[in-house]
Amino acid sequence: MSTKIKYVKHPISRDEKKKLREQGFKIVDARFDPKPEKAEAPKGDK
């Protein structure tokens, strides 16, 4: 079984973290992403 990893710019809200975990993702700060162009910013940021 492989773990899906989601690289997200922190800080991230508890609600967003909960949604990603329910989808089976392990959440890692975007600064550790080996391919930074695919990192996602948390929703609601401007």
C-alpha positions as CSV (number, residue, x, y, z in Angstrom):
1,M,0.0,0.0,0.0
2,S,1.4,3.4,-0.9
3,T,0.6,6.6,1.0
4,K,-0.7,9.5,-1.0
5,I,1.1,12.7,0.0
6,K,-0.3,16.2,-0.4
7,Y,2.2,19.0,-0.2
8,V,0.4,22.1,1.1
9,K,1.6,25.6,2.0
10,H,1.3,25.9,5.8
11,P,-0.4,27.0,8.0
12,I,-3.5,25.0,7.0
13,S,-6.9,25.1,8.7
14,R,-8.1,22.2,10.7
15,D,-11.1,21.8,8.4
16,E,-8.8,21.5,5.3
17,K,-6.5,19.1,7.1
18,K,-9.5,17.0,8.1
19,K,-10.8,16.9,4.5
20,L,-7.4,15.8,3.1
21,R,-7.0,13.1,5.7
22,E,-10.4,11.7,5.0
23,Q,-9.4,11.4,1.3
24,G,-6.4,9.4,2.5
25,F,-3.6,12.0,2.1
26,K,-0.6,12.5,4.4
27,I,-0.1,16.2,4.7
28,V,3.4,17.7,4.3
29,D,4.5,21.3,4.3
30,A,5.1,22.5,0.7
31,R,8.6,23.6,1.5
32,F,9.6,19.9,1.6
33,D,8.1,19.2,-1.9
34,P,10.7,17.7,-4.2
35,K,8.7,19.2,-7.1
36,P,7.7,22.7,-5.8
37,E,5.6,23.6,-8.9
38,K,2.9,21.2,-7.9
39,A,2.4,22.4,-4.3
40,E,-1.0,23.8,-3.4
41,A,-1.8,26.9,-1.3
42,P,-4.5,26.5,1.3
43,K,-7.9,27.5,0.2
44,G,-9.0,31.0,1.2
45,D,-5.5,32.6,0.9
46,K,-5.2,35.7,-1.1
